Amino acid sequence: MIKEAKMVCDNEVITGVGRACGTFGEFLQGILPDNQEFLVTFPINRFSTCYFNSSPSAQELEVFPPHKKKTRQLAINILSYFNLPTGGRLEIDSELVEGKGLASSTADMVAAIRAIEDCYPIKIPIYLLEEMMRRIEPSDGIMYEGVVSYYHREVKIRGNFGSCPPLTVLAIDEGGVVDTIEFNHQIKPFDQKEKVEYERLLQQAEGAIVVGDVNLLGQVATRSTEMNQKVRPKLLIDKMKRINQEIGGVGIVTAHSGTYIGVLLSDTDPNYIDKLKKGIEKFKSFGLSAEVFHSLPSTREGGGWLW
């Protein structure tokens, strides 16, 4: 690829803005018979936004908050690849709480790359982004629009299923934080029979997204949540199942490598509003306060990232 970038004057400050969505965990996450670990993304309408000020006269690239070191390193690597100045400031404003399984780290990095693209007349190929992210940590696949199956440890796409259906999650954060890198290095305790089941669930998830079958998708998410109890158990799984059954939800869903678990509702259900209100009341009856998340349909238009 030919590296191209706009020439800047020594003291010229150029600005750019980018953003990327997070996820509510995954619809499905597991390991296949060939021992490849994978996930199926669940994009939500909460974002990380990055403001990039490129300052050629600056000696280094500052990042705020200062602990966002992985985002800083990725930005430096990309800028260096395109022979661009590496001085300036990255400021990240995120709606995604860290360490909860909401893809906050990946969203920060993708938002930063989009801010660089907004700053300079370059288009960073996804394969290059994946290659550079692979050197830093596993990825949640949110650089692709819609729902995708993704080899998160390899930072490589498996397949694109299409737009995410309109869904709502009534969720609970069970507390604590999870080190994603450490989690992804754990050996997953699944036998061959379970790996075959994950392969079947992956096929069902793809079919459900393609035809818009939210009930089947909810069944897949529920089964994946159950199977993940062997890896990172959720204490409230039985309560979530009960609430889902009592309000007529489509299933339960979890942040497999995080702390959230929730009940899925279809936004196109004619009784959606009643079920949403009833669900919130059910949470209160268990002494829980529901946090509401909404899925993010694909809205990429005219080559610009609107999501």
PEJO-V327417 format. One line per field, one symbol per residue. ss: DSSP state (H for helix, E for strand, L for the rest). phi: phi as a letter, one per 40 degrees, with the letter a starting at -180 (. if undefined). burial: # if it has 24 or more other ideal C-beta (glycine too) atoms within 12 Angstrom, else .. Layout:
ss=???
phi=???
burial=???
This chain:
ss=LLLLLLLLLLLLEEEEEEEEEEEEEEEEEEELLLLLEEEEEEEEEEEEEEEEEEELLLLLEEEELLLLHHHHHHHHHHHHHLLLLLLEEEEEEELLLLLLLLLHHHHHHHHHHHHHHHHLLLLLLHHHHHHHHHLLLLLLLLLLLLEEEEELLLLEEEEEEELLLLEEEEEEELLLLLLHHHHHLLLLLLLHHHHHHHHHHHHHHHHHHHHLLHHHHHHHHHHHHHHHHHLLLLLLHHHHHHHHHHHLLLEEEELLLLLEEEEEEELLLLLHHHHHHHHHHHHHHLLLLLEEEEELLLLLELLELLL
phi=.ccbaccbcdbcbbbabaaaccbcfacaaabcdcgccaabcbcbcbbbbbbbbcbdcccaccbbcccccccdccccccccdcfbdbciabbbbbcbccgbgbgccccdcccccccccccbcbbcccccdcdccdcbadbcgccbcgcbcaccccfacbabchccccbbbcbbccggbbccccdccccccbcccccccccccccccccccccgccccccccccccccccccbbcbcccccccccdccbgccibabcdbbbcaabcbccccdbdccccccccccdcccgbbcbbbbcbccbcbfgbcbb
burial=....#........#.#################....####################....###....#.##########.##.#####################################.#.#.#.###.##..##################.#####.##############...#.#..##...#.#...##.###.##.###.##....################.##.#.##.###.##..#####################.#..#..##.###.##....#.#########......#.#
